[in-house]
Amino acid sequence: MGTVTPLSELLQTVSKAATDFEPSESGMVGAAINSRKRNSKIEYLRAFDSLLIEQHHFVLDKYIINAMVIAANVVINSPNIDVTYDDVRKAVAK
């Protein structure tokens, strides 16, 4: 069994991702828009996944996915969009 990433480290990663986010057609956004149909929730989740996995080498487990659900709902901040565990699981499935 591995160690659990401290919440403070995860929050720093989320904060940095939100601050540094700049759209482009490669990297995080390229991963996010890897679909013909535009969906801001799924695009955000794919970009977030790309950042956590490829740049910060997190291992996705149920705790990280739950943290992604919470962070995505806070960042998206829309009464019309609710991110669920299943949304994250489907968006990051490879």
KAWOCOR-V771685 format. One record per backbone hydrogen bond with DSSP energy under -1.0 kcal/mol. CO is the residue of the C=O (numbers start at 0). NH is the residue of the N-H. Records with the same first field share a line. If there is no record, write none. Layout:
CO->NH / NH
This chain:
5->9
6->10
7->11
8->12
9->13
10->14
11->15
12->16
13->17
14->18
15->19
26->30
27->31
28->32
32->34
38->42
39->43
40->44
41->45
42->46
43->47
44->48
45->49
46->50
47->51
48->52
49->53
50->55
51->57
60->64
61->65
62->66
63->67
64->68
65->69
66->70
67->71
68->72
69->73
70->74
71->75
72->76
77->80
83->87
84->88
85->89
86->90
87->91
